[in-house]
């Protein structure tokens, strides 16, 4: 290529930040599209998404449409005259007119080995289902939900202690690197899109806060994975004295269960019987308090074993 492509970047959370930084160092990023500011914290102050903060620090134009389908949003996109749109965890569907806008199409940095875990929460579902590995797929977007053809992929092992937070951080770095390695070959026609396999398709739907409540009829191993998969969001929890008790870290103990939901103490830590084995609570957060080790929680948890 004689001239570098004009790139518009679309992304919102922390996962997307390394990709934006990498792109901005290597290509002309002519605009950034991210989600609107959202209320956060006790004061419910409008808080910008991480991508917005970084884009502004880099001096890049930012657009935050409530709906990307709005005519004024498309007009701004068209005014930027992108040759390529790069998407990483943006959070809104791209309509056909947007997909057709750049001559090189729209590329997505997706946090799974497609076609496994298409959808909004691939990192959480990979941990939740006990996958040994996940990875990054650089794909050309079409009108489906993560159904477009693949440009490149790279796998990453899931460590036994990985949470969604730690795994997301690893994948965000991998995604930025793989994208930069992929773009020259794609733009020059050396890397050609290949259709996704028809076998092995799974879906990772959007998670809700209520999904974090633990069902103790399930095996302890599955619940321990759920705690890791939902850390930091939506967070795993159970009810203790009719109030949510958040569970930040836990492990499965191969002990005979006293019954699903029965509370006990194992080696000085709070624990709960499950459908198979016992879930030991390593770090918890009672309502209205800060996170604390399980043994510290027990000192003030009168009646835990009742």
C-alpha positions as CSV (number, residue, x, y, z in Angstrom):
1,X,0.0,0.0,0.0
2,X,1.2,3.4,-0.8
3,X,-0.9,5.3,1.8
4,X,-2.0,4.1,5.2
5,X,-5.8,3.6,5.6
6,X,-7.9,6.0,7.6
7,X,-9.2,4.0,10.6
8,X,-12.2,4.6,12.8
9,X,-12.0,2.7,16.1
10,X,-15.1,1.5,18.0
11,X,-14.8,0.2,21.6
12,X,-15.8,1.0,25.1
13,X,-14.4,-1.0,28.1
14,X,-10.8,-1.5,29.4
15,X,-10.5,-4.6,27.1
16,X,-10.5,-2.3,24.1
17,X,-7.8,0.2,25.3
18,X,-4.7,-1.7,24.3
19,X,-6.1,-2.1,20.7
20,X,-6.8,1.6,20.5
21,X,-3.3,2.5,21.7
22,X,-1.7,0.1,19.3
23,X,-3.7,1.3,16.4
24,X,-3.0,5.0,17.2
25,X,0.8,4.3,17.3
26,X,0.8,2.6,13.8
27,X,-2.1,4.1,11.8
28,X,-4.0,7.3,11.3
29,X,-7.0,6.9,13.6
30,X,-9.4,9.6,12.4
31,X,-12.2,9.1,14.9
32,X,-13.3,7.0,17.9
33,X,-16.8,5.8,18.6
34,X,-17.7,4.7,22.2
35,X,-20.6,4.3,24.5
36,X,-22.2,7.3,26.3
37,X,-21.0,8.2,29.8
38,X,-22.8,6.2,32.5
39,X,-23.5,7.0,36.2
40,X,-21.1,5.2,38.5
41,X,-20.1,5.2,42.2
42,X,-22.0,6.4,45.2
43,X,-22.5,9.9,43.8
44,X,-23.8,8.4,40.5
45,X,-21.6,10.8,38.6
46,X,-21.5,10.5,34.8
47,X,-18.3,8.4,34.1
48,X,-16.7,8.1,30.7
49,X,-15.9,4.7,29.3
50,X,-12.1,3.8,29.4
51,X,-11.8,4.2,25.6
52,X,-13.1,7.8,25.8
53,X,-10.5,8.8,28.4
54,X,-7.6,7.3,26.3
55,X,-8.9,8.7,23.0
56,X,-9.1,12.2,24.5
57,X,-5.6,11.8,26.0
58,X,-4.4,10.9,22.5
59,X,-6.1,13.9,21.0
60,X,-8.5,11.9,18.9
61,X,-12.1,13.0,17.9
62,X,-14.7,11.1,20.0
63,X,-18.4,10.4,19.2
64,X,-20.7,8.8,21.8
65,X,-24.1,8.1,20.1
66,X,-26.8,6.6,22.2
67,X,-27.8,4.7,19.1
68,X,-25.3,4.1,16.3
69,X,-28.3,3.7,14.0
70,X,-29.2,7.4,14.5
71,X,-28.8,9.4,11.2
72,X,-26.5,11.9,12.7
73,X,-24.2,9.1,13.9
74,X,-23.9,7.7,10.4
75,X,-23.3,11.2,9.0
76,X,-20.4,11.7,11.4
77,X,-18.9,8.3,10.5
78,X,-19.2,9.1,6.8
79,X,-17.6,12.5,7.3
80,X,-14.5,10.8,8.8
81,X,-14.2,8.9,5.5
82,X,-12.8,5.7,7.0
83,X,-11.1,3.1,4.9
84,X,-11.4,0.6,7.7
85,X,-13.4,0.3,10.9
86,X,-11.9,-1.7,13.8
87,X,-14.2,-2.8,16.6
88,X,-13.2,-4.2,20.0
89,X,-16.0,-4.7,22.6
90,X,-18.0,-1.7,21.4
91,X,-21.4,-2.8,22.7
92,X,-23.8,-1.9,19.8
93,X,-24.7,-3.7,16.7
94,X,-23.3,-2.3,13.4
95,X,-26.1,-1.8,10.8
96,X,-25.5,-2.8,7.1
97,X,-24.9,0.8,6.1
98,X,-22.1,1.1,8.6
99,X,-20.6,-2.3,7.6
100,X,-20.6,-1.2,4.0
101,X,-19.1,2.3,4.6
102,X,-15.3,1.5,4.6
103,X,-13.7,0.0,1.6
104,X,-11.8,-2.6,3.6
105,X,-14.9,-3.4,5.7
106,X,-15.2,-3.7,9.5
107,X,-12.8,-5.8,11.5
108,X,-13.6,-7.2,15.0
109,X,-11.2,-8.2,17.7
110,X,-13.2,-11.0,19.4
111,X,-12.2,-12.6,22.7
112,X,-12.8,-16.3,21.8
113,X,-11.7,-18.9,19.3
114,X,-14.7,-18.6,17.0
115,X,-17.1,-20.2,16.3
116,X,-17.0,-21.1,20.0
117,X,-18.5,-18.4,22.2
118,X,-20.1,-16.0,19.8
119,X,-21.9,-13.2,21.6
120,X,-21.5,-10.6,24.4
121,X,-19.7,-12.5,27.2
122,X,-17.2,-15.0,25.7
123,X,-14.6,-14.6,28.4
124,X,-17.0,-15.4,31.2
125,X,-18.5,-18.4,29.4
126,X,-15.1,-19.9,28.6
127,X,-14.3,-20.0,32.3
128,X,-17.8,-21.0,33.3
129,X,-17.7,-24.1,31.1
130,X,-14.2,-25.2,32.1
131,X,-12.5,-24.6,28.8
132,X,-8.8,-25.3,28.8
133,X,-8.1,-22.5,26.4
134,X,-9.6,-19.5,24.7
135,X,-8.0,-16.9,22.5
136,X,-8.5,-14.0,20.1
137,X,-10.2,-14.1,16.7
138,X,-9.6,-11.2,14.2
139,X,-12.6,-11.4,11.9
140,X,-14.3,-9.5,9.1
141,X,-17.7,-8.5,10.4
142,X,-21.0,-9.3,8.6
143,X,-24.6,-8.7,9.7
144,X,-24.7,-11.8,12.0
145,X,-23.7,-12.0,15.7
146,X,-19.9,-12.8,15.3
147,X,-20.6,-15.0,12.3
148,X,-18.2,-13.2,9.9
149,X,-15.2,-14.9,8.2
150,X,-11.9,-15.3,10.1
151,X,-8.7,-13.5,9.3
152,X,-6.4,-14.9,12.1
153,X,-6.7,-16.6,15.4
154,X,-4.4,-17.3,18.4
155,X,-5.1,-19.5,21.4
156,X,-4.3,-18.7,25.0
157,X,-4.4,-21.2,27.9
158,X,-6.8,-20.5,30.8
159,X,-5.0,-20.7,34.1
160,X,-6.7,-22.5,37.0
161,X,-6.9,-19.3,39.0
162,X,-7.9,-17.0,36.1
163,X,-10.9,-14.8,36.7
164,X,-12.8,-13.0,34.0
165,X,-10.8,-9.9,35.0
166,X,-7.3,-11.4,34.7
167,X,-8.2,-13.3,31.6
168,X,-9.6,-10.2,30.0
169,X,-6.4,-8.3,30.7
170,X,-4.3,-11.1,29.0
171,X,-6.7,-11.3,26.0
172,X,-6.7,-7.5,25.6
173,X,-2.9,-7.5,25.1
174,X,-3.1,-10.5,22.8
175,X,-5.8,-8.9,20.7
176,X,-3.8,-5.7,20.2
177,X,-0.8,-7.6,19.1
178,X,-2.6,-10.0,16.8
179,X,-4.5,-7.1,15.2
180,X,-1.3,-5.3,14.3
181,X,0.3,-8.5,13.0
182,X,-2.8,-9.2,10.9
183,X,-3.6,-5.8,9.3
184,X,-0.7,-5.5,6.9
185,X,-1.4,-8.9,5.3
186,X,-5.1,-8.2,5.2
187,X,-4.8,-4.7,3.7
188,X,-2.3,-6.0,1.1
189,X,-4.5,-9.0,0.2
190,X,-2.1,-11.7,1.5
191,X,-4.5,-12.7,4.3
192,X,-7.9,-13.7,3.0
193,X,-11.0,-14.1,5.0
194,X,-12.0,-17.8,5.5
195,X,-15.5,-18.9,6.6
196,X,-16.1,-20.0,10.2
197,X,-16.5,-23.8,10.6
198,X,-20.2,-24.8,10.8
199,X,-19.4,-27.2,13.7
200,X,-18.6,-26.2,17.2
201,X,-20.8,-23.1,17.4
202,X,-21.7,-21.9,20.9
203,X,-23.2,-18.7,22.2
204,X,-22.3,-16.5,25.2
205,X,-25.4,-14.3,25.9
206,X,-25.2,-11.0,27.8
207,X,-25.0,-11.5,31.5
208,X,-27.3,-10.0,34.0
209,X,-26.8,-9.1,37.7
210,X,-29.2,-11.9,38.8
211,X,-27.0,-14.5,37.0
212,X,-24.5,-14.1,39.9
213,X,-26.7,-15.8,42.5
214,X,-25.2,-19.2,43.2
215,X,-27.4,-22.4,43.0
216,X,-25.9,-24.8,45.6
217,X,-27.6,-27.8,44.1
218,X,-24.8,-27.6,41.5
219,X,-21.4,-29.3,42.1
220,X,-18.8,-27.3,44.0
221,X,-16.4,-27.4,41.0
222,X,-19.0,-25.7,38.8
223,X,-19.7,-23.1,41.4
224,X,-16.0,-22.3,41.9
225,X,-15.7,-21.7,38.1
226,X,-18.8,-19.5,38.4
227,X,-17.1,-17.4,41.1
228,X,-14.1,-16.9,38.8
229,X,-16.1,-16.3,35.7
230,X,-18.2,-13.6,37.3
231,X,-15.3,-11.7,38.9
232,X,-15.4,-8.7,38.6
233,X,-18.9,-8.6,37.0
234,X,-21.7,-9.4,37.6
235,X,-20.2,-10.9,40.8
236,X,-21.1,-14.1,42.5
237,X,-23.2,-14.0,45.6
238,X,-25.5,-15.8,48.0
239,X,-27.8,-14.6,50.7
240,X,-26.7,-14.3,54.3
241,X,-29.2,-13.0,56.8
242,X,-31.4,-11.9,53.9
243,X,-28.7,-9.7,52.4
244,X,-26.3,-10.4,49.5
245,X,-22.9,-11.8,50.5
246,X,-20.6,-11.3,47.6
247,X,-18.1,-14.1,46.9
248,X,-14.9,-12.9,45.3
249,X,-12.8,-16.0,45.6
250,X,-13.7,-19.6,46.4
251,X,-12.5,-23.1,45.8
252,X,-14.1,-26.6,45.7
253,X,-13.2,-29.0,48.5
254,X,-13.6,-32.8,47.8
255,X,-15.6,-33.4,51.0
256,X,-18.9,-35.1,51.6
257,X,-21.6,-32.4,51.3
258,X,-23.8,-32.0,54.3
259,X,-26.5,-30.9,51.9
260,X,-27.0,-28.2,49.3
261,X,-26.9,-24.8,51.0
262,X,-25.9,-26.1,54.4
263,X,-23.3,-23.8,56.0
264,X,-20.2,-25.1,57.7
265,X,-16.6,-24.2,58.6
266,X,-13.7,-25.9,56.8
267,X,-10.1,-25.3,58.1
268,X,-11.1,-22.0,59.6
269,X,-13.0,-20.7,56.5
270,X,-16.7,-20.4,55.8
271,X,-18.0,-23.1,53.5
272,X,-21.3,-24.2,52.0
273,X,-22.5,-27.6,51.0
274,X,-23.4,-28.2,47.3
275,X,-24.9,-30.9,45.1
276,X,-21.4,-32.5,45.1
277,X,-18.6,-31.5,47.4
278,X,-18.2,-28.3,49.4
279,X,-17.6,-24.7,48.3
280,X,-15.0,-23.0,50.5
281,X,-15.2,-19.2,50.6
282,X,-11.7,-17.6,50.5
283,X,-12.8,-14.0,50.1
284,X,-16.2,-12.4,50.6
285,X,-17.8,-9.0,50.9
286,X,-20.8,-8.6,53.3
287,X,-23.4,-6.0,52.3
288,X,-22.2,-2.5,53.0
289,X,-18.6,-3.6,53.8
290,X,-15.3,-4.0,52.0
291,X,-13.9,-7.3,50.7
292,X,-12.3,-9.5,53.4
293,X,-10.7,-12.9,53.8
294,X,-13.1,-15.7,54.7
295,X,-11.5,-16.1,58.2
296,X,-12.0,-12.4,59.0
297,X,-15.6,-12.6,57.9
298,X,-16.2,-15.6,60.3
299,X,-15.1,-13.6,63.3
300,X,-18.2,-11.4,63.0
301,X,-20.5,-14.0,61.3
302,X,-22.5,-15.2,64.3
303,X,-24.6,-18.2,63.6
304,X,-22.8,-19.1,60.4
305,X,-23.2,-22.9,61.1
306,X,-26.7,-22.7,62.4
